[in-house]
Amino acid sequence: MSVVRDLRVLLRLRDFRRLLYVRLLSQGADGVYQVALAAYVVFSPEKQTSAAAIAAAMAVLLLPYSLIGPFAGVLLDRWRRRQVFVFGNLLRALLAAVTAVLMAGQVPDWLFYVSALCVTAVNRFVLAGLSAALPRVVDTGRLVLANSLSPTAGTLAATAGGGLAFGVRLVASHSDAAVVLLGAFLYLCASLTSLTLAPALLGPDRTPARPHLRTALADTARDLLAAVRYLAAPRRREAAWALAAMTLMRFCYGALLVLLLMLCRYALSTTPDEGLRLLGLALAVSGAGFFAAAVVTPWAAGRLGPGRWIAVCAGVATVLEPALGLFFATGPLLVAAFVLGLITQGAKIATDTVVQAAVDDGFRGRIFSMYDVLFNVAFVGAAGVAALMLPPDGRSTVLVILVAVIYGAVAAGMTCFEQRGGREKGRCFT
């Protein structure tokens, strides 16, 4: 099979393989860290968690970064991306260790959230940098395959990290601090692995200037405006609308994740530990969906085109999400987790490919950082909407139907765009 042959060629590329190792370790640590936070915030026996509390936690952790995120993109286009991976992961290792100390010390929640916020903020630099650096280690002809393998492998690593966190938590007598320390160790390994890459390999090509702070801020604002104008150009209209579609799908994912957390915590379990185990199972099944997307997407996007594949993914979700979600039962919930994992990752692979193919290297860091900010804002907004709609046990027919309607709008919009000529004409949304 050509996909298997191309995959073997891809894995023989030394620099791609090393960049992949950095991603696997970094996102594996993310999975460990996120499970520890979820267990501490949502599934602690002494905490009576509500959807509003989950939304507030997401806002505290993600919204502040959304205000500075575009500036991170400018820095990614100025700093050597390899150095971002080295020092970013090292900083996260130190911050995660601090978070573990705070957990063990029973400090006020606001201090814990500040520490976790810092880890999350650095994480956005690393993930945006990994996406921006990928075209530097593979040729254009294999970019779709690389986008299937690399982010999906990272997601699977995060899922495996979450599973490892569950195991460590059981061995360590439900100590969330011990789990966070494991995450700190994996961040340190990612930092050391980054040192195997040549400093200049991952770009950017231009030499970063070192102006005074006021000049740097002004240059950053001008660079961001230039990036927006660049993305709005007719030749890149397909990338802009792929980002818009993916942002709406991220909103749907965020709303459904809050619903899943509440169902696992209250409706489908009798104890916090039972709910946490059910959440772990659902995330593992969703990870299998991510893997299926990595197998299916290169073939599907190659035959249909990335834009049409996004439309197909959203269309499938429009039908299956309410068909499975309205049962509010464990079996259909696990099937829905697999399907949504497949369609969400499939659409993301296609979106990444469209953006990478349409955006020049000098703008790529800024565009992917803006991409990340859109993800965060959509996710937090979804959590807020879910908090308003969800009852205490998480069973909300209205929310399930609302998400299906949004998926349907994305499917219809991307179909319209593609039928009107997509990148060449770009008039469907104007």
C-alpha positions in Angstrom: 0.0 0.0 0.0 1.3 3.5 -0.9 0.3 4.9 2.5 2.4 2.3 4.3 5.3 2.8 1.9 5.2 6.6 2.4 4.9 6.1 6.2 8.1 4.0 6.2 9.9 6.7 4.2 8.7 9.3 6.6 9.9 7.5 9.6 13.3 7.0 8.0 13.8 10.8 7.9 16.0 11.4 10.9 14.9 15.0 11.7 11.2 14.2 11.3 11.7 11.2 13.7 13.5 13.4 16.3 10.8 16.1 16.1 8.2 13.4 16.5 10.0 12.2 19.7 9.8 15.7 21.1 6.1 15.8 20.4 5.4 12.4 21.9 7.2 13.2 25.1 5.8 16.6 25.4 2.2 15.6 24.7 2.5 12.5 26.8 3.5 14.8 29.7 0.4 16.9 28.8 -1.8 13.9 29.2 -0.3 13.1 32.6 -0.7 16.7 33.8 -4.3 17.1 32.5 -5.5 13.9 34.2 -3.9 15.1 37.5 -5.7 18.5 37.1 -9.0 16.8 36.3 -8.7 14.5 39.2 -7.8 17.4 41.6 -10.5 19.8 40.3 -13.4 17.6 39.2 -13.1 14.2 40.9 -11.8 15.1 44.4 -14.2 13.5 46.9 -14.2 16.7 49.0 -15.2 18.9 46.0 -18.8 19.2 44.8 -18.0 20.2 41.2 -20.5 22.0 39.0 -20.5 22.8 35.3 -20.0 26.4 36.3 -16.9 25.5 38.3 -15.5 23.6 35.3 -16.1 26.5 33.1 -14.5 28.9 35.5 -11.4 26.6 35.7 -11.1 26.5 31.9 -11.4 30.3 31.8 -8.7 30.8 34.4 -6.4 28.4 32.6 -7.0 29.4 29.0 -8.4 33.0 28.6 -5.3 34.9 29.9 -3.2 33.2 27.3 -5.8 34.1 24.6 -5.0 37.7 25.2 -1.2 37.2 24.6 -1.3 34.3 22.2 -0.9 36.3 19.0 2.2 37.8 20.4 3.6 34.3 21.0 3.2 33.7 17.3 5.4 36.7 16.5 8.0 35.4 18.8 7.8 32.0 17.1 8.7 33.7 13.9 11.7 35.4 15.5 13.1 32.8 18.0 14.7 29.6 16.9 11.9 27.0 17.3 14.3 24.3 18.5 15.2 26.6 21.4 11.5 27.1 22.2 11.3 23.3 22.6 14.4 23.0 24.8 13.7 25.9 27.2 9.9 25.7 27.0 9.8 22.1 28.1 12.4 22.7 30.8 10.3 25.6 32.1 7.3 23.4 32.2 9.1 20.7 34.1 10.0 23.3 36.8 6.5 24.7 36.9 4.9 21.3 37.1 7.1 20.5 40.1 5.9 23.7 41.7 2.3 22.7 41.0 2.9 19.3 42.7 4.2 21.1 45.8 1.2 23.3 45.9 -1.1 20.3 45.6 0.6 18.5 48.5 0.6 21.7 50.6 -3.2 22.3 50.4 -2.7 25.9 49.3 -5.6 28.2 48.2 -7.1 27.3 44.9 -6.1 30.6 43.2 -2.4 29.9 43.8 -2.8 26.5 42.3 -4.5 27.9 39.2 -1.8 30.5 38.7 0.8 27.7 38.6 -1.3 25.6 36.3 -1.9 28.6 34.1 1.8 29.1 33.6 2.3 25.5 32.4 -0.6 25.9 30.0 0.7 29.1 28.6 4.1 27.6 27.8 2.4 24.6 26.3 0.8 26.8 23.6 4.3 28.0 22.5 5.4 24.4 22.2 2.4 23.0 20.3 2.3 26.0 17.9 6.0 25.6 17.3 5.7 21.9 16.5 3.1 22.6 13.9 5.1 25.5 12.4 8.3 23.4 12.3 6.8 20.3 10.6 7.3 21.5 7.0 11.0 22.0 7.7 11.6 18.3 8.2 9.3 16.8 5.4 8.8 17.5 1.8 5.5 19.1 0.5 4.4 15.9 -1.1 4.2 14.0 2.2 2.9 16.9 4.3 -0.7 15.4 4.5 0.8 12.1 5.7 3.0 13.9 8.2 0.0 15.9 9.5 -1.8 12.6 9.9 1.0 10.9 11.8 2.6 13.6 13.9 -0.4 15.4 15.7 -2.3 12.1 15.9 0.7 10.4 17.4 0.9 13.3 19.8 -2.8 12.9 20.8 -2.3 9.1 21.3 0.8 9.9 23.4 -1.4 12.3 25.5 -4.0 9.5 25.9 -1.2 7.0 26.9 0.1 9.6 29.3 -3.4 9.9 30.8 -3.6 6.1 31.2 -0.1 6.1 32.8 -1.4 8.8 35.2 -4.3 6.7 36.2 -1.9 3.8 37.0 0.4 6.0 39.0 -2.5 7.5 40.9 -3.6 4.1 42.0 -0.1 3.0 43.0 0.5 6.3 44.9 -2.7 6.1 46.9 -4.6 8.6 44.8 -1.8 11.2 45.1 -2.4 13.8 42.4 0.9 15.5 43.4 2.8 12.3 42.5 1.1 12.2 39.1 2.1 15.8 38.4 5.8 15.0 39.3 5.7 12.2 36.6 4.5 14.9 34.1 7.5 17.1 35.2 9.9 14.2 34.5 8.4 13.7 31.0 8.7 17.4 30.2 12.3 17.3 31.2 12.9 14.3 28.8 11.2 16.3 26.0 13.6 19.2 26.7 16.7 16.9 26.5 15.4 15.2 23.4 15.1 18.6 21.7 18.9 19.0 22.0 19.3 16.3 19.3 17.9 18.7 16.7 20.3 21.2 15.0 19.7 24.7 16.4 18.9 26.3 13.0 17.0 23.3 11.4 13.5 24.3 12.4 13.6 27.9 11.4 12.6 30.6 11.0 15.0 31.7 8.4 15.2 35.3 9.2 17.5 36.6 11.9 15.4 38.0 14.8 15.9 41.7 15.7 16.4 42.7 19.3 14.7 46.1 19.6 13.7 48.0 22.7 10.5 46.8 24.4 8.4 49.7 23.0 9.7 49.1 19.5 9.2 45.3 19.9 5.5 45.8 20.9 4.9 48.1 18.0 6.6 45.7 15.6 4.5 42.9 17.0 1.3 44.7 16.5 2.3 45.5 12.9 3.3 41.9 12.3 0.0 40.7 13.6 -1.9 43.0 11.3 0.2 41.9 8.4 -0.6 38.3 9.3 -4.3 39.0 9.3 -4.1 40.8 5.9 -2.0 37.9 4.7 -4.5 35.3 5.7 -7.4 37.4 4.3 -5.9 37.5 0.8 -8.0 35.6 -1.9 -5.3 33.0 -2.5 -5.5 32.0 1.2 -9.3 32.2 1.6 -9.5 28.4 1.9 -7.1 28.5 4.9 -9.2 31.2 6.6 -12.4 29.3 6.3 -10.9 26.0 7.2 -9.8 27.8 10.5 -13.3 29.1 11.0 -14.8 25.7 10.5 -12.3 24.0 12.9 -13.0 26.7 15.5 -16.7 25.9 15.5 -16.0 22.2 15.7 -13.7 23.0 18.7 -16.6 24.8 20.3 -18.7 21.6 19.9 -15.9 19.5 21.3 -15.6 21.8 24.4 -19.3 21.7 25.1 -19.4 17.9 24.8 -16.3 17.5 27.0 -18.0 19.5 29.9 -21.1 17.3 29.4 -18.9 14.2 29.5 -17.2 15.3 32.7 -20.6 16.0 34.4 -22.1 12.7 33.3 -19.0 10.7 34.5 -19.0 12.6 37.8 -22.7 12.2 38.7 -25.1 10.6 36.2 -23.1 7.5 35.2 -21.2 6.7 38.4 -21.8 6.4 42.2 -18.3 7.5 43.4 -15.7 9.9 42.2 -13.2 7.1 41.5 -15.7 5.2 39.4 -16.4 8.4 37.5 -12.7 9.0 36.9 -12.3 5.5 35.6 -15.2 5.9 33.2 -13.7 9.2 32.0 -10.4 7.5 31.4 -12.2 4.7 29.4 -14.0 7.3 27.3 -10.8 9.2 26.6 -9.1 6.0 25.6 -11.9 5.2 23.1 -11.7 8.7 21.8 -7.9 8.1 21.3 -8.7 5.1 19.2 -10.9 7.4 17.1 -7.9 9.7 16.7 -5.8 6.8 15.5 -8.5 5.8 13.0 -8.5 9.4 11.7 -4.8 9.1 11.0 -5.4 6.0 8.9 -8.5 7.3 7.0 -7.7 11.0 6.5 -4.7 10.7 4.0 -6.9 8.6 1.7 -10.1 10.6 2.2 -8.5 14.0 1.9 -6.5 12.9 -1.1 -9.7 11.8 -2.9 -12.1 14.6 -1.7 -9.7 17.4 -1.0 -9.1 18.8 2.6 -12.1 21.2 2.5 -14.6 18.6 1.5 -13.2 16.1 4.0 -13.9 18.7 6.7 -17.4 19.0 5.5 -17.9 15.2 5.5 -16.5 15.0 9.1 -18.9 17.7 10.3 -21.8 16.1 8.4 -21.2 12.7 10.1 -21.1 14.4 13.5 -24.4 16.2 12.7 -26.2 12.9 12.4 -24.4 10.6 14.9 -23.8 13.1 17.8 -27.6 13.4 18.7 -28.3 9.8 17.7 -25.8 8.5 20.2 -25.7 11.4 22.8 -29.4 11.6 23.6 -29.3 8.2 25.3 -27.1 9.6 28.1 -26.0 6.0 28.7 -22.5 4.5 29.0 -22.6 2.3 25.8 -23.7 5.0 23.3 -21.5 7.5 25.1 -18.4 5.3 24.4 -19.4 4.9 20.7 -19.9 8.7 20.4 -16.4 9.2 22.0 -14.9 7.1 19.2 -16.8 8.8 16.4 -16.1 12.3 17.7 -12.5 11.5 18.1 -12.3 10.4 14.5 -14.2 13.3 13.0 -12.5 15.9 15.2 -8.9 14.7 14.5 -9.8 14.1 10.8 -10.9 17.7 10.4 -7.9 19.0 12.3 -5.5 17.1 10.1 -7.1 18.6 7.0 -7.1 22.1 8.5 -3.4 21.9 9.5 -2.6 20.8 6.0 -4.5 23.6 4.3 -2.9 26.2 6.6 0.6 24.8 6.2 0.3 24.6 2.4 -1.1 28.1 2.0 1.1 30.0 4.5 4.7 31.0 3.9 7.3 30.0 6.5 7.8 33.6 7.7 4.1 33.8 8.7 3.5 30.2 9.8 4.3 30.8 13.5 1.9 33.7 13.8 -0.9 31.9 11.9 -0.6 28.8 14.1 -0.5 30.8 17.2 -3.7 32.6 16.1 -5.1 29.2 15.4 -4.3 28.2 19.0 -6.0 31.3 20.4 -9.2 30.5 18.4 -9.1 27.1 19.8 -8.9 28.4 23.4 -11.6 31.0 23.0 -14.0 28.5 21.4 -13.2 26.0 24.1 -13.8 28.4 27.0 -16.9 29.8 25.3 -18.3 26.3 24.9 -17.7 25.6 28.6 -19.6 28.8 29.5 -22.5 27.9 27.3 -22.5 24.4 28.8 -22.5 25.8 32.3 -25.7 27.7 31.5 -27.5 24.7 30.0 -26.3 21.7 32.0 -28.4 20.5 35.0 -26.4 19.1 38.0 -26.2 15.6 36.6 -25.2 16.7 33.0 -28.2 15.4 31.1 -29.1 18.2 28.7 -31.1 17.4 25.5 -30.9 21.1 24.5 -27.1 21.2 24.5 -26.8 18.0 22.5 -29.2 19.4 19.8 -27.4 22.7 19.8 -24.1 21.0 19.1 -25.7 19.0 16.3 -27.0 22.2 14.7 -23.5 23.8 14.8 -22.0 20.7 13.2 -24.6 21.0 10.5 -23.8 24.6 9.9 -20.1 23.8 9.4 -20.9 21.0 7.0 -23.2 23.2 4.9 -20.8 26.1 5.0 -17.8 24.1 3.9 -19.8 22.3 1.2 -21.0 25.7 -0.2 -17.4 27.1 -0.2 -16.0 24.1 -2.0 -18.9 24.0 -4.6 -18.2 27.7 -5.4 -14.6 27.0 -6.2 -12.9 27.1 -2.8 -9.6 28.8 -3.0 -9.9 30.1 -6.5 -13.3 31.9 -6.2 -13.8 32.2 -2.5 -17.2 33.9 -2.8 -19.4 31.6 -0.9 -19.0 33.4 2.4 -18.8 37.0 1.0 
